[in-house]
Amino acid sequence: MKKLVLLFLMLNFTAYGQQSKSKKAIIVLTYDDALASQLDIAIPQLDAAHLKGTFFLMGNINQITIPRWRAVSKNGHELANHTLYHPCLMSSVKGNPANNSANYTVYTMLREIAEMNNLLYAVDGVMSHTYAYPCTEIAVGGVNYVDSLRKSGLVKYARIGGGPDAVITDFKNLDPLQVPSWGVAADSINGDGLIAFVKKAQQKGGLGIFMFHGVGGDYLTTPALAHQQLLNYLQQHRDEVEVMTFQQAMDSLMGAKNN
């Protein structure tokens, strides 16, 4: 009888240990520019897979799309700040000359971020929002504004760019206002290529952040099938990979870092 009780306790302990194992990797799915294909394709795919994403919105949201974005927020996705007018260097990206970041000052950039925070609050009722640097540029008018943004208190976390090897493992030295991500830009990218990035995060036990734009349409397009294949993989590996919003992931990592 004692042997049976001991065996029962050992089985229970083993089962508890298996349930208590932490996730091996964190994946964050982010989407820039408030594009129609995100509302029409990416979000329905995410919802069907019961996964949440982070959507970096701009001032191009309007009377038609704002109710849709509000519903996206209510469904558990994160709405985040990508500035009002997406200023970038005209030497690297074609756009409205009025939004040439070479002509911005640090003050005008921070003001634009603050105003976008107000617009986002009107949409989702959330007090604080994360941020993504337009065109992954951390300077305006030739001046780096990361430290000014830090001192302003406008945002706690900000995403920069990176490549397909940008899996974060050094959390101790991670700057929360310069968090690397992989900008998925190739029209020819397939599901295997996206999944390979997740596998790198799994192998390293790290954080991997995707930066998407169009999904099945618009520009810098990731094919809808490739996006769906990625979500399928994440669903199938829930025990090994935890999908979080950018805010959730950074709150979790920074909390662990400070303890």
C-alpha positions as CSV (number, residue, x, y, z in Angstrom):
1,M,0.0,0.0,0.0
2,K,2.9,2.4,0.9
3,K,4.5,1.7,-2.5
4,L,1.2,2.6,-4.3
5,V,0.9,5.8,-2.3
6,L,4.6,6.7,-3.1
7,L,4.1,5.9,-6.8
8,F,0.9,8.1,-6.8
9,L,2.8,11.0,-5.2
10,M,5.7,10.7,-7.7
11,L,3.3,10.7,-10.7
12,N,1.6,13.8,-9.3
13,F,4.9,15.6,-8.8
14,T,6.1,14.7,-12.3
15,A,2.8,16.0,-13.8
16,Y,3.0,19.2,-11.8
17,G,6.6,19.7,-12.9
18,Q,5.7,19.3,-16.5
19,Q,2.8,21.8,-16.1
20,S,5.1,24.3,-14.3
21,K,7.8,24.4,-17.1
22,S,8.1,27.9,-18.5
23,K,7.7,28.7,-22.1
24,K,10.8,28.3,-24.2
25,A,10.3,31.3,-26.4
26,I,8.2,34.4,-26.7
27,I,6.9,35.6,-30.1
28,V,5.4,39.0,-30.7
29,L,3.4,39.7,-33.9
30,T,3.4,43.4,-34.8
31,Y,1.8,45.1,-37.8
32,D,2.6,48.7,-39.0
33,D,0.7,51.5,-40.7
34,A,-3.0,50.6,-40.0
35,L,-3.5,48.9,-43.4
36,A,-6.7,47.6,-44.8
37,S,-5.3,44.2,-45.4
38,Q,-4.6,43.9,-41.6
39,L,-8.2,44.5,-40.8
40,D,-9.5,42.3,-43.7
41,I,-7.0,39.4,-43.6
42,A,-4.5,39.4,-40.7
43,I,-6.9,40.1,-37.9
44,P,-9.5,37.5,-38.9
45,Q,-6.7,34.9,-39.2
46,L,-5.4,35.9,-35.7
47,D,-8.8,35.7,-34.2
48,A,-9.5,32.3,-35.7
49,A,-6.2,31.1,-34.2
50,H,-7.0,32.8,-30.8
51,L,-3.7,34.7,-31.0
52,K,-3.2,38.4,-30.3
53,G,-1.1,41.0,-32.2
54,T,0.1,44.5,-31.8
55,F,-0.9,47.1,-34.4
56,F,1.1,50.3,-34.7
57,L,-1.4,52.9,-36.0
58,M,-0.9,56.3,-37.6
59,G,-3.1,59.3,-38.0
60,N,-4.5,57.8,-41.3
61,I,-7.3,56.1,-39.3
62,N,-10.7,57.7,-40.0
63,Q,-14.4,57.6,-39.4
64,I,-14.7,54.3,-41.3
65,T,-11.8,52.4,-39.8
66,I,-11.8,53.8,-36.2
67,P,-14.9,51.7,-35.2
68,R,-13.1,48.6,-36.6
69,W,-9.9,49.4,-34.8
70,R,-11.9,50.0,-31.6
71,A,-13.4,46.5,-32.0
72,V,-9.9,45.1,-32.5
73,S,-8.8,46.5,-29.2
74,K,-11.8,45.2,-27.4
75,N,-11.0,41.8,-28.7
76,G,-7.6,41.8,-26.9
77,H,-5.2,43.1,-29.6
78,E,-2.9,45.9,-28.8
79,L,-3.2,49.3,-30.5
80,A,0.1,51.2,-30.5
81,N,1.8,54.4,-31.6
82,H,3.5,54.9,-35.0
83,T,3.2,58.7,-35.0
84,L,0.6,60.8,-36.8
85,Y,2.3,61.3,-40.2
86,H,5.0,58.6,-40.3
87,P,8.0,61.0,-40.9
88,C,10.9,59.3,-42.8
89,L,13.9,60.5,-44.7
90,M,12.9,61.2,-48.3
91,S,16.3,59.9,-49.4
92,S,15.3,56.4,-48.3
93,V,11.5,56.4,-48.7
94,K,9.2,58.1,-51.2
95,G,6.5,60.1,-49.5
96,N,5.0,63.5,-48.8
97,P,7.8,66.1,-48.5
98,A,6.0,67.6,-45.6
99,N,6.8,64.4,-43.7
100,N,10.5,64.5,-44.4
101,S,12.1,63.6,-41.0
102,A,15.2,65.6,-42.1
103,N,13.1,68.7,-41.5
104,Y,11.8,67.6,-38.1
105,T,13.2,68.6,-34.7
106,V,13.2,66.5,-31.6
107,Y,10.4,68.7,-30.2
108,T,8.1,68.4,-33.3
109,M,8.7,64.6,-33.2
110,L,7.8,64.3,-29.5
111,R,4.8,66.5,-30.0
112,E,3.5,64.3,-32.8
113,I,4.0,61.1,-30.7
114,A,2.1,62.8,-27.8
115,E,-0.8,63.8,-30.1
116,M,-1.0,60.2,-31.5
117,N,-1.2,58.9,-27.9
118,N,-4.2,61.2,-27.4
119,L,-5.8,59.9,-30.6
120,L,-5.2,56.3,-29.5
121,Y,-6.7,57.0,-26.1
122,A,-9.8,58.2,-27.9
123,V,-10.0,55.0,-29.8
124,D,-9.2,52.3,-27.1
125,G,-9.4,54.1,-23.7
126,V,-5.9,52.8,-22.8
127,M,-3.7,55.2,-20.9
128,S,-0.3,54.2,-22.2
129,H,0.9,52.9,-25.6
130,T,4.0,51.3,-27.0
131,Y,5.8,52.9,-29.9
132,A,7.5,51.9,-33.2
133,Y,10.0,54.3,-34.9
134,P,8.8,55.2,-38.4
135,C,11.1,53.6,-41.0
136,T,13.0,52.3,-38.0
137,E,14.8,55.7,-37.8
138,I,15.8,56.8,-34.4
139,A,16.9,60.3,-35.5
140,V,15.1,63.3,-36.9
141,G,16.9,66.3,-38.4
142,G,20.1,64.4,-37.9
143,V,19.6,64.2,-34.1
144,N,19.0,60.9,-32.2
145,Y,15.9,61.3,-30.1
146,V,15.9,58.1,-28.1
147,D,17.0,59.7,-24.9
148,S,14.7,62.6,-25.3
149,L,11.8,60.2,-25.8
150,R,13.0,58.3,-22.7
151,K,13.0,61.5,-20.6
152,S,9.6,62.6,-22.0
153,G,7.8,59.6,-20.4
154,L,5.5,59.4,-23.5
155,V,6.2,55.7,-24.0
156,K,7.9,52.9,-21.9
157,Y,8.7,50.6,-24.8
158,A,9.7,51.2,-28.4
159,R,10.5,48.8,-31.3
160,I,13.3,49.3,-33.8
161,G,14.3,47.3,-36.9
162,G,16.5,44.3,-37.4
163,G,16.9,41.2,-39.5
164,P,15.8,37.6,-39.5
165,D,18.5,36.9,-36.8
166,A,17.2,39.5,-34.4
167,V,16.2,37.1,-31.7
168,I,16.7,38.7,-28.3
169,T,18.4,36.7,-25.5
170,D,20.3,39.3,-23.6
171,F,17.4,40.7,-21.6
172,K,19.6,42.2,-18.9
173,N,21.1,44.7,-21.3
174,L,18.0,45.2,-23.4
175,D,17.1,48.9,-23.9
176,P,13.3,49.0,-23.7
177,L,13.2,51.9,-26.1
178,Q,15.3,50.1,-28.7
179,V,13.8,46.6,-28.9
180,P,14.9,44.8,-32.1
181,S,12.5,43.1,-34.5
182,W,12.6,41.4,-37.9
183,G,11.0,43.6,-40.7
184,V,9.4,41.1,-43.0
185,A,9.7,42.9,-46.3
186,A,10.2,40.3,-49.1
187,D,7.1,39.7,-51.2
188,S,8.4,36.2,-51.9
189,I,8.6,35.2,-48.2
190,N,6.8,31.9,-47.5
191,G,5.5,30.2,-44.4
192,D,8.7,28.2,-43.9
193,G,10.8,31.4,-43.8
194,L,8.5,32.8,-41.1
195,I,8.5,29.6,-39.1
196,A,12.3,29.5,-39.3
197,F,12.4,32.7,-37.3
198,V,10.2,31.2,-34.6
199,K,12.4,28.1,-34.5
200,K,15.5,30.3,-33.9
201,A,13.7,31.9,-30.9
202,Q,12.9,28.4,-29.7
203,Q,16.4,27.2,-30.0
204,K,17.8,30.2,-28.2
205,G,15.0,30.5,-25.6
206,G,14.5,34.1,-26.6
207,L,12.2,36.8,-27.8
208,G,11.4,37.1,-31.5
209,I,9.4,40.1,-32.8
210,F,7.9,40.1,-36.3
211,M,7.3,43.4,-38.1
212,F,4.7,43.0,-40.7
213,H,3.1,45.5,-43.1
214,G,0.6,44.3,-45.6
215,V,-0.8,40.7,-45.3
216,G,-2.3,39.5,-48.5
217,G,-2.4,43.0,-49.9
218,D,-1.2,46.6,-49.7
219,Y,2.7,46.9,-49.6
220,L,5.7,45.1,-48.2
221,T,3.3,42.2,-48.5
222,T,3.4,38.9,-46.7
223,P,1.3,36.4,-48.5
224,A,-1.9,35.5,-46.6
225,L,-1.0,31.8,-46.9
226,A,2.4,32.3,-45.4
227,H,0.9,34.3,-42.5
228,Q,-1.7,31.6,-42.0
229,Q,1.0,28.9,-42.0
230,L,2.9,30.9,-39.3
231,L,-0.2,31.1,-37.1
232,N,-0.8,27.4,-37.6
233,Y,2.7,26.6,-36.4
234,L,2.3,28.9,-33.4
235,Q,-1.0,27.2,-32.5
236,Q,0.5,23.7,-32.8
237,H,3.4,24.7,-30.5
238,R,1.6,26.5,-27.7
239,D,3.5,24.5,-25.1
240,E,6.8,25.7,-26.4
241,V,6.1,29.2,-27.7
242,E,4.1,31.9,-26.0
243,V,2.5,34.6,-28.2
244,M,2.1,38.0,-26.5
245,T,1.5,41.5,-27.5
246,F,4.5,43.9,-27.4
247,Q,3.2,45.5,-24.2
248,Q,2.7,42.1,-22.5
249,A,6.1,40.8,-23.5
250,M,8.0,43.8,-22.4
251,D,6.1,44.1,-19.1
252,S,6.9,40.4,-18.5
253,L,10.6,40.7,-19.4
254,M,11.2,44.0,-17.6
255,G,9.5,42.7,-14.5
256,A,11.7,39.7,-14.5
257,K,14.8,41.9,-15.1
258,N,14.0,44.1,-12.1
259,N,13.4,41.2,-9.7
